[in-house]
Amino acid sequence: MCLFLCVVVWLPASVAAGDRHGQPQGLVPASLVIHWSGWGEQAFQRAQAEDKLILLDLTAVWCHACHVMDETTYVDHAVVELLNAEFIPVRVDTDQRPDIAVRYRRGGWPTTSVLLPSGEILFQANALPPDAMLEVLRTSDAFYRENKRDMAERIAQIWERVESAQRASQQPRGRIHPAMLAQILEVMKQEYDPVSGGFRDAPKFFESEAIELAFSRHFWHRNPEWRQMALHTLDQQLKLHDPVWGGFFRYAEEADWSHPHYEKLLSTQATNLLNYLEAYQVTGLAQYREVVEETMGYVMRFLADRDQGGFYASQDADVRNAGHGVSGEEFFALDETQRLAIGIPFVDRNKLTDWNALMIKSSLRVSQVLGNTQAREFALNTLRRLYKERYQPGRGLAHLLHGGHAREFGLLADQVFFADALLEAFVTTGSSQYLQQAQTVMEDVIRLFEDSQGGGYFDRTPSSSSLGLLKFPHKDLPVNAALSLVFSDLFYLTQDTRYREKTEHILQMIVEADSLPVAQAGLAIHRFLYYPVHIVVVGEKSQAEARHLFDRSLALYAPGKLIRFLDPRVDSLSIGEVTFPKVTGPFAYVCTERLCSSPIARADELPDRFREMFTALAEARKPFSTSEGPSTLNVR
């Protein structure tokens, strides 16, 4: 987002991307280091009072090119002296402040930005070697000194247009209909790589929602083409799986999944777990179960805090010991013994709420299918602890803890993924406290983030003290799509039509946006239009047979299925307009939006009865809405 000027500096590709084998230049004395500030009022006030440009370094703990820049550019004598004397250097961790990252990131990490004292972008690049950095700093400062007055006028005009557009925005009103889903599926087919799998060209990233949508399409329509697309992609992606420790690397530079970037992010492990677990459910093949177990093993060994609970954010690609470094390309080619002899790549011990929520959901899903009680209990303990430490009524959940204190409230993704994890805990345990907590979090979401005028939800709570481009209103479309899935599930679980209305309003905004997050929108539209399989177990939770029925229900495969465990001693036996009989023995019911099966008394009968109901459901399945709508979507 360059508001009025971007200086273009042509650099060799290896330098612009961060030379993998770059070696530190002469180190500066300990007394001569960059005086980094954090993002905040103090840094901006100082920039404006001293009339200095801001050098914003958007970095990441796990980022190889960021490490190289720290060891070369940011220890160069001339760069350090110039930054300290003439600029306000500000460093931001992209994982700790995703709201800043989404507004300032240019391509990848690091993102190097020169900002005006008020925070608008003057220049952006990625990794810069010392000479290029010096040229950028000097050129930017000279340009600013010569053009300050024109810039100020232009900035005022830009923000006036932003505010006018926000005031003029109107709630989208188009209807959501099945033809939209058909268009999305056609786009996915066109983007699919039949040779190497995946749904884009190079670089290749994991696209978990596309895999999930493909499996769903196969399940409901028995279309082998979608099954093959999903499985072929998952097989090819295994080139990014660590065969020694387990876990997945972040992405590949090439279309055939070669040349990995070796950092391991918690979010990557969580989403891949769901995909490979579903592949195991679809095929029954042990190879997919092994990937799930190895990935869980990696997470519990390296990214789990066994003492306090919670999951760490990431692990570096490289091993960086004093005076010596081993790149990820070299390190991950070694066996277990060789790796341990060198050392373990650094682990970022921050526990980010949104990524922890993703991992909690995946761990619970693994426990449902594979009976992994350790994963279940660790996930539930983490969920309870995070809610206790980070949730504040009226403010929502904080993004992380710092010094034992909750920090960075007001980020939408934390609320959405945590509410989703609470719903997964409700399905997994049958405990109504998790459903109630999810509803509480979602009430905060509606009050704090909803754009009642323009539709959808902002990525952060509006604030009069927002600095720089944080004033710019942004709606993260994939997160909005995830939010619509949570609202849909709340509607199906409670029959509260307000949740369905909220879902529709989000989807109307998404499908009318300038670009469409294809797979995420497809999942959300499908969930909105089609009622999921709903299994209800009625019985005392202390009864062994009731528990057997419930556990067997959890293990059954049906994309998006929901499960209720109703104890007639404490729970209402009514869900919306449907009331289940109060009986002495435990029974399970397989339900659609129109009917429920006859009572199922034995757990070993459940799979066959489920298949019977599924056959009837698949043949008679109709969408909730078939209203006319737009004939085309803006897709990317």
C-alpha positions as a printed Julia matrix, in Angstrom:
636×3 Matrix{Float64}:
   0.0     0.0     0.0
   2.18    2.85   -1.27
   0.16    6.02   -0.94
   2.15    8.35   -3.16
   5.73    7.34   -3.9
   7.72    4.17   -4.25
  11.39    4.41   -5.12
  12.4     1.43   -7.25
  15.83   -0.05   -6.56
  16.95   -2.82   -8.9
  18.98   -5.42   -7.04
  20.37   -8.86   -7.88
  17.75  -11.5    -7.18
  19.87  -13.16   -4.48
  20.22   -9.88   -2.62
  16.58   -8.82   -2.94
  15.43  -12.16   -1.57
  18.11  -12.38    1.09
  21.25  -14.31    0.12
  21.05  -17.68    1.84
  24.79  -17.83    2.28
  25.42  -14.19    3.17
  28.13  -13.83    5.82
  28.25  -11.13    8.5
  30.44   -8.17    7.73
  32.57   -6.47   10.36
  30.58   -6.27   13.58
  30.03   -2.91   15.19
  31.12   -2.27   18.78
  28.55   -3.1    21.43
  28.16    0.62   22.1
  27.18    1.3    18.48
  23.9    -0.48   17.81
  20.61    0.58   16.27
  18.3     2.19   18.83
  15.18    0.27   17.84
  11.81    1.44   19.11
   8.64   -0.59   19.26
   5.51    0.48   17.39
   3.75    3.05   19.55
   2.87    6.61   20.4
   6.36    7.41   21.67
   8.08    6.57   18.38
   5.56    8.54   16.3
   5.59   11.53   18.62
   9.36   11.64   18.46
   9.34   11.36   14.64
   6.92   14.28   14.38
   8.64   16.41   17.03
  12.09   15.91   15.45
  10.72   15.9    11.87
  12.38   12.58   11.04
  11.39    9.75    8.76
  10.66    6.33   10.28
  12.54    3.21    9.19
  10.09    0.35    9.75
  11.61   -3.13    9.84
   8.8    -5.7     9.58
  10.53   -8.89   10.63
   9.81  -12.42   11.84
  11.63  -14.6    14.35
  11.7   -17.52   11.91
  12.73  -15.5     8.83
  16.09  -16.53    7.29
  16.48  -13.37    5.19
  15.75  -11.3     8.31
  18.62  -13.0    10.13
  20.93  -12.33    7.21
  19.98   -8.66    7.18
  20.57   -8.43   10.92
  24.05   -9.89   10.45
  24.99   -7.68    7.5
  23.03   -4.47    6.94
  22.05   -3.71   10.51
  25.61   -4.07   11.83
  27.17   -1.93    9.12
  28.81    1.13   10.72
  27.48    3.65    8.23
  23.92    2.26    8.31
  23.83    2.21   12.12
  25.12    5.77   12.42
  22.73    7.16    9.81
  19.68    5.41   11.26
  20.41    6.53   14.81
  21.16   10.12   13.82
  18.59   10.92   11.14
  15.74    8.36   11.43
  13.44    6.77   13.99
  14.11    3.0    13.65
  11.02    0.91   14.51
  10.97   -2.88   14.55
   7.75   -4.93   14.43
   7.37   -8.71   14.73
   4.88   -9.79   12.08
   3.45  -12.61   14.21
   2.91  -10.4    17.24
   1.3    -7.57   15.25
  -0.54   -9.04   12.25
  -2.66   -5.88   12.0
   0.48   -3.86   11.26
   1.87   -6.55    8.98
  -1.2    -6.7     6.75
  -0.96   -2.96    6.1
   2.81   -2.66    5.65
   4.08   -5.98    4.32
   5.38   -5.86    0.75
   5.65   -9.36   -0.7
   7.62  -11.16    1.98
   9.93  -10.84    4.96
  11.67   -8.74    5.89
   9.75   -5.74    4.59
  11.86   -2.61    4.79
   9.79    0.58    4.72
  10.64    4.26    4.96
   7.63    6.05    6.45
   6.68    9.66    6.84
   6.51   10.9    10.45
   2.75   10.28   10.32
   3.2     6.68    9.11
   2.4     6.75    5.37
   4.74    4.79    3.1
   7.46    6.62    1.2
   9.53    3.63    0.07
   9.39   -0.18    0.36
  11.65   -3.11   -0.42
  12.49   -6.44    1.14
  16.04   -7.36    2.22
  18.61   -4.66    1.41
  22.4    -4.99    1.58
  24.28   -2.12    3.29
  25.09   -0.07    0.18
  21.5    -0.24   -1.1
  20.15    0.62    2.34
  22.38    3.69    2.56
  21.21    4.85   -0.86
  17.55    4.34    0.07
  17.89    6.24    3.35
  19.72    9.19    1.82
  17.46    9.42   -1.23
  14.28    9.15    0.83
  15.39   11.79    3.3
  16.39   14.21    0.53
  13.09   13.7    -1.29
  11.15   14.27    1.92
  13.0    17.51    2.71
  12.31   18.86   -0.78
   8.63   17.86   -1.02
   7.17   18.06    2.49
   4.49   20.6     1.69
   3.15   18.74   -1.34
   3.18   15.49    0.62
   1.16   16.94    3.47
  -1.53   18.17    1.07
  -1.64   14.84   -0.71
  -1.88   12.88    2.53
  -4.82   14.97    3.69
  -6.6    14.35    0.38
  -5.99   10.61    0.56
  -7.36   10.24    4.08
 -10.34   12.4     3.19
 -11.15   10.03    0.3
 -10.76    7.0     2.6
 -13.15    8.48    5.16
 -15.64    9.52    2.46
 -15.63    6.04    0.97
 -16.21    4.56    4.41
 -19.14    6.89    5.09
 -20.68    6.13    1.68
 -20.37    2.34    1.95
 -23.63    0.42    2.0
 -24.6    -3.02    3.23
 -24.39   -5.5     0.31
 -27.76   -7.02   -0.54
 -27.14   -9.76   -3.13
 -28.43  -13.24   -2.36
 -26.18  -16.24   -1.83
 -27.08  -19.09   -4.18
 -25.66  -22.41   -5.43
 -24.43  -21.0    -8.75
 -21.75  -19.11   -6.8
 -20.38  -22.34   -5.43
 -20.35  -23.85   -8.93
 -18.31  -20.89  -10.21
 -15.8   -21.26   -7.37
 -15.35  -24.96   -8.07
 -14.76  -24.23  -11.74
 -12.05  -21.7   -10.85
 -10.37  -24.27   -8.6
 -10.34  -26.79  -11.46
  -8.72  -24.24  -13.74
  -6.04  -23.37  -11.17
  -5.26  -26.97  -10.24
  -1.77  -28.2   -11.15
  -2.32  -31.76  -12.51
   1.42  -32.5   -12.52
   2.57  -31.39   -9.07
  -0.72  -30.85   -7.28
  -1.78  -27.66   -5.57
  -3.99  -24.89   -6.86
  -1.45  -22.3    -7.92
   1.85  -21.99   -9.7
   5.17  -21.26   -7.98
   5.8   -20.49   -5.21
   3.77  -23.31   -3.69
   2.03  -22.75   -0.38
  -0.27  -25.08    1.51
  -3.92  -24.38    0.76
  -5.77  -26.33    3.39
  -9.2   -24.9     2.61
  -8.93  -26.03   -1.02
  -8.15  -29.58    0.13
 -11.07  -29.47    2.57
 -13.48  -28.24   -0.11
 -12.3   -30.91   -2.56
 -12.9   -33.68    0.0
 -16.32  -32.25    0.8
 -17.24  -32.2    -2.88
 -16.19  -35.82   -3.22
 -18.12  -36.87   -0.11
 -21.43  -35.33   -1.08
 -21.3   -36.0    -4.82
 -19.12  -39.13   -5.03
 -16.98  -37.38   -7.6
 -13.61  -39.19   -7.88
 -12.02  -36.22   -9.66
 -12.11  -34.09   -6.52
 -10.81  -36.95   -4.38
  -7.88  -37.41   -6.74
  -7.07  -33.7    -6.78
  -6.94  -33.59   -2.98
  -4.92  -36.78   -2.54
  -2.46  -35.97   -5.33
  -1.8   -32.57   -3.77
  -1.29  -34.09   -0.32
   1.11  -36.67   -1.73
   3.17  -34.03   -3.53
   3.21  -31.73   -0.5
   5.06  -34.39    1.46
   8.24  -33.02   -0.1
   7.85  -30.32    2.56
   7.52  -32.86    5.38
  10.52  -33.39    7.66
  11.21  -37.16    7.52
  13.31  -37.12   10.7
  11.41  -35.01   13.23
   8.06  -34.69   11.47
   6.31  -31.41   10.85
   6.0   -29.32    7.69
   8.21  -26.55    6.33
   6.6   -23.24    5.43
   6.52  -23.27    1.61
   8.41  -24.19   -1.57
   9.92  -21.82   -4.1
   9.23  -24.08   -7.1
   6.02  -25.45   -8.59
   7.11  -29.05   -7.93
   7.4   -28.34   -4.17
  11.2   -28.22   -4.3
  13.54  -25.66   -2.69
  11.73  -25.42    0.64
  11.89  -22.57    3.1
  12.62  -24.62    6.18
  10.99  -22.68    9.01
   8.14  -24.49   10.76
   5.12  -22.46   11.85
   2.52  -23.73   14.3
  -0.31  -22.64   11.99
   1.15  -24.75    9.16
   1.22  -27.85   11.37
  -2.37  -27.29   12.54
  -3.93  -26.96    9.1
  -1.96  -29.83    7.62
  -3.05  -32.08   10.47
  -6.68  -31.56    9.5
  -5.99  -32.28    5.83
  -4.02  -35.49    6.34
  -6.42  -36.71    9.02
  -9.26  -36.3     6.52
  -7.22  -38.14    3.88
  -6.88  -41.04    6.33
 -10.64  -41.02    6.97
 -11.39  -40.96    3.24
  -8.94  -43.71    2.22
  -8.18  -45.71    5.35
  -4.52  -45.76    4.24
  -1.93  -45.99    7.02
   0.45  -43.62    5.23
  -1.8   -40.64    5.97
  -2.29  -41.66    9.58
   1.49  -41.85    9.95
   1.85  -38.27    8.7
  -0.7   -37.15   11.29
   1.05  -39.01   14.1
   4.49  -37.76   13.07
   3.25  -34.17   12.86
   1.58  -34.4    16.25
   4.81  -35.91   17.59
   6.81  -32.96   16.23
   4.44  -30.41   17.75
   4.38  -32.07   21.16
   8.18  -32.42   21.19
   9.22  -28.99   19.95
   6.25  -26.6    20.07
   4.3   -27.66   23.17
   4.84  -26.2    26.63
   4.41  -29.37   28.67
   4.59  -27.53   32.0
   2.34  -24.5    31.47
   0.23  -25.61   28.53
  -0.04  -23.89   25.17
   1.81  -24.1    21.88
   4.84  -22.1    20.79
   4.63  -20.03   17.63
   7.42  -21.31   15.38
  10.83  -22.88   14.93
  13.64  -21.33   12.89
  14.98  -22.83    9.69
  18.6   -22.28   10.73
  20.78  -23.1    13.71
  22.55  -19.93   14.77
  25.2   -20.46   17.43
  27.73  -17.84   18.48
  30.02  -17.22   15.54
  28.62  -20.12   13.54
  25.47  -20.83   11.6
  24.05  -23.81    9.73
  21.38  -23.12    7.12
  18.12  -25.03    7.05
  19.07  -26.55    3.71
  22.11  -28.16    5.32
  20.6   -28.89    8.73
  17.43  -30.66    7.62
  19.41  -32.95    5.32
  21.04  -34.5     8.42
  19.88  -37.42   10.55
  18.75  -37.19   14.17
  22.18  -37.7    15.72
  23.87  -35.11   13.49
  21.17  -32.55   14.14
  21.36  -32.91   17.9
  25.16  -32.61   17.75
  24.79  -29.21   16.04
  21.91  -27.92   18.11
  18.18  -27.33   17.81
  16.87  -24.39   15.74
  15.52  -21.58   17.88
  11.89  -21.87   19.01
   9.8   -18.7    19.39
   8.09  -19.3    22.75
   5.34  -16.76   22.22
   1.94  -18.39   22.36
  -0.27  -16.62   19.84
  -4.0   -16.92   20.49
  -5.12  -17.46   16.9
  -2.49  -20.1    16.11
  -3.03  -21.84   19.45
  -6.73  -22.0    18.63
  -5.98  -23.62   15.27
  -3.78  -26.22   16.98
  -6.36  -26.86   19.7
  -9.0   -27.6    17.07
  -6.66  -29.91   15.15
  -5.61  -31.75   18.32
  -9.23  -32.3    19.3
 -10.06  -33.57   15.83
  -7.11  -35.99   16.02
  -8.38  -37.24   19.37
 -11.84  -37.85   17.9
 -10.57  -39.99   15.03
  -7.46  -41.67   16.48
  -8.41  -41.8    20.15
  -5.37  -39.77   21.18
  -6.3   -38.88   24.76
  -3.02  -37.04   25.38
  -3.75  -34.65   22.53
  -7.3   -34.18   23.79
  -6.39  -33.34   27.36
  -3.5   -31.06   26.41
  -5.73  -29.17   23.99
  -8.57  -28.77   26.48
  -6.21  -27.65   29.25
  -4.67  -25.09   26.88
  -8.1   -23.84   25.83
  -9.23  -23.34   29.41
  -6.0   -21.62   30.43
  -6.01  -19.22   27.46
  -9.63  -18.28   28.11
  -8.87  -17.61   31.78
  -5.69  -15.59   31.15
  -6.59  -13.72   27.97
 -10.33  -13.14   27.84
 -11.78   -9.92   29.25
 -15.52   -9.24   28.95
 -16.17   -6.48   26.5
 -12.6    -6.53   25.12
 -12.38  -10.08   23.83
  -9.2   -12.11   23.77
  -5.64  -10.79   23.83
  -3.23  -11.92   21.13
  -0.4   -12.93   23.48
   1.07  -12.57   26.95
   4.11  -10.41   27.7
   5.64  -10.47   31.14
   2.61  -12.39   32.35
   0.21   -9.69   31.17
  -2.31   -9.95   28.33
  -1.3    -7.82   25.33
  -2.76   -6.75   21.99
  -6.51   -6.94   22.46
  -8.82   -6.21   19.58
  -7.66   -8.5    16.74
 -10.48  -10.25   14.9
  -8.58  -13.43   13.99
  -7.97  -14.26   17.66
 -11.68  -14.11   18.43
 -12.76  -16.06   15.35
 -10.36  -18.99   15.64
 -10.74  -19.19   19.4
 -14.54  -19.33   19.12
 -14.11  -22.06   16.52
 -11.86  -24.0    18.93
 -14.48  -23.6    21.66
 -17.11  -25.1    19.34
 -14.77  -28.01   18.58
 -14.35  -28.54   22.32
 -18.13  -28.52   22.71
 -18.51  -31.15   20.0
 -15.65  -33.22   21.47
 -16.82  -33.2    25.1
 -20.54  -32.48   24.99
 -19.97  -29.86   27.71
 -22.28  -26.87   27.25
 -19.81  -24.47   28.9
 -17.78  -24.36   25.67
 -20.84  -23.5    23.59
 -21.74  -20.73   26.03
 -18.21  -19.34   25.95
 -18.21  -19.39   22.13
 -21.43  -17.4    22.13
 -19.93  -14.92   24.6
 -16.88  -14.38   22.39
 -19.08  -13.93   19.33
 -21.16  -11.28   21.06
 -17.93   -9.33   21.54
 -17.12   -9.85   17.86
 -20.46   -8.41   16.79
 -20.15   -5.41   19.07
 -16.47   -4.62   18.49
 -15.75   -5.53   14.86
 -18.94   -5.48   12.78
 -19.28   -2.93    9.99
 -23.04   -2.55   10.22
 -22.98   -0.02    7.41
 -20.72   -1.64    4.82
 -21.03   -5.3     5.79
 -18.43   -7.69    7.11
 -16.04   -7.31   10.04
 -12.89   -5.22   10.44
  -9.63   -6.95   11.3
  -9.14   -4.78   14.41
 -11.26   -2.62   16.63
 -11.5     0.99   15.45
  -9.55    3.4    17.63
  -9.12    7.14   17.56
  -5.49    6.68   18.57
  -4.61    4.41   15.64
  -1.18    5.2    14.26
  -0.07    5.31   10.65
  -1.95    3.0     8.33
  -3.77    1.4    11.25
  -6.3     4.15   10.57
  -6.98    2.41    7.27
 -10.1     0.19    7.65
  -9.31   -3.35    6.53
 -11.46   -6.46    6.24
  -9.51   -9.69    6.04
 -11.63  -11.75    3.64
 -10.33  -15.22    4.63
 -10.88  -14.42    8.3
 -14.36  -13.12    7.49
 -15.04  -16.39    5.67
 -13.88  -18.31    8.77
 -16.14  -16.11   10.89
 -19.11  -16.96    8.69
 -18.41  -20.67    9.31
 -18.54  -20.06   13.08
 -21.84  -18.2    12.74
 -23.21  -21.02   10.58
 -22.27  -23.64   13.17
 -23.83  -21.58   15.95
 -27.04  -21.4    13.95
 -27.09  -25.15   13.33
 -26.36  -25.85   17.01
 -28.8   -23.35   18.53
 -31.32  -22.61   15.74
 -30.94  -18.91   16.58
 -31.73  -17.25   13.24
 -29.71  -14.15   14.15
 -26.53  -16.18   13.55
 -27.77  -17.15   10.1
 -28.45  -13.52    9.27
 -24.92  -12.59   10.34
 -23.54  -15.34    8.1
 -25.46  -14.1     5.1
 -24.32  -10.51    5.6
 -20.66  -11.59    5.7
 -20.98  -13.68    2.56
 -22.73  -10.86    0.72
 -19.73   -8.65    1.49
 -17.22  -11.31    0.44
 -18.79  -12.16   -2.91
 -19.05   -8.47   -3.83
 -15.43   -7.7    -2.87
 -12.83   -6.79   -5.46
 -11.15  -10.18   -5.11
 -12.44  -13.45   -3.74
 -10.55  -15.9    -1.51
 -11.74  -18.8    -3.61
 -11.51  -21.89   -1.4
 -12.44  -20.09    1.82
 -15.49  -18.55    0.16
 -16.46  -21.94   -1.28
 -16.41  -23.59    2.14
 -18.38  -20.76    3.69
 -21.02  -20.69    0.96
 -21.43  -24.47    1.1
 -21.86  -24.34    4.89
 -24.44  -21.59    4.59
 -26.48  -23.33    1.89
 -26.46  -26.95    3.07
 -27.43  -28.34    6.45
 -24.68  -30.55    7.91
 -25.05  -34.05    9.31
 -26.13  -33.7    12.92
 -25.78  -36.6    15.4
 -27.53  -36.31   18.76
 -26.74  -38.69   21.63
 -29.31  -38.71   24.45
 -28.2   -40.4    27.64
 -26.51  -39.93   30.98
 -22.89  -39.02   30.43
 -21.83  -41.33   33.23
 -23.25  -44.36   31.37
 -20.66  -46.46   29.54
 -22.95  -47.22   26.6
 -23.81  -43.54   26.2
 -20.09  -42.76   26.08
 -19.57  -45.51   23.49
 -22.31  -44.05   21.3
 -20.79  -40.59   21.63
 -17.22  -41.71   20.92
 -18.36  -43.7    17.88
 -20.24  -40.66   16.61
 -17.09  -38.56   16.92
 -15.11  -41.04   14.81
 -17.62  -41.23   11.95
 -16.59  -39.36    8.81
 -18.83  -36.67    7.38
 -17.33  -33.27    6.51
 -18.66  -30.61    8.86
 -20.74  -32.95   10.99
 -22.0   -31.65   14.34
 -22.62  -33.72   17.46
 -24.72  -33.03   20.58
 -24.5   -35.06   23.78
 -27.68  -34.36   25.78
 -27.89  -35.61   29.36
 -31.59  -35.69   30.32
 -30.66  -35.0    33.96
 -29.18  -31.55   33.23
 -29.74  -30.6    29.57
 -32.77  -29.48   27.65
 -33.75  -32.12   25.12
 -34.95  -29.5    22.66
 -32.89  -28.08   19.8
 -34.91  -25.41   18.08
 -38.3   -26.94   17.28
 -37.08  -30.53   17.7
 -37.53  -32.27   21.08
 -35.99  -35.67   21.74
 -37.81  -38.15   24.0
 -36.65  -38.57   27.58
 -35.76  -42.25   27.72
 -34.14  -44.59   30.21
 -31.51  -46.05   27.91
 -29.04  -44.05   25.78
 -29.84  -43.58   22.11
 -28.23  -41.83   19.16
 -30.1   -40.06   16.36
 -28.72  -39.12   12.94
 -30.49  -35.97   11.8
 -30.88  -33.74    8.79
 -32.74  -30.45    8.62
 -35.93  -32.38    7.82
 -35.86  -35.59    9.82
 -34.02  -37.79   12.3
 -33.39  -41.5    12.24
 -35.14  -43.89   14.58
 -33.27  -44.38   17.88
 -29.94  -46.23   17.65
 -29.17  -48.12   20.85
 -25.83  -49.79   20.15
 -22.57  -48.16   19.13
 -21.71  -50.95   16.69
 -24.98  -50.28   14.81
 -24.2   -46.61   14.31
 -21.95  -46.82   11.19
 -24.5   -48.82    9.17
 -27.42  -46.65   10.23
 -25.36  -43.58    9.48
 -24.65  -44.83    5.95
 -28.35  -45.44    5.39
 -29.2   -41.91    6.46
 -26.37  -40.48    4.41
 -27.65  -42.16    1.24
 -31.09  -40.68    1.77
 -29.63  -37.3     2.67
 -27.31  -37.11   -0.36
 -30.17  -37.91   -2.75
 -32.6   -35.4    -1.24
 -30.15  -32.68   -0.27
 -31.37  -29.23   -1.23
 -29.9   -25.83   -0.43
 -31.58  -23.5     2.02
 -31.72  -20.73   -0.59
 -31.95  -20.83   -4.37
 -32.63  -17.14   -4.95
 -31.21  -15.46   -7.98
 -27.96  -13.58   -7.57
 -25.02  -12.18   -9.52
 -23.87  -14.28  -12.46
 -20.14  -13.7   -11.92
 -17.77  -13.39   -8.98
 -14.53  -11.45   -8.59
 -12.06  -14.28   -8.13
  -8.3   -14.45   -7.64
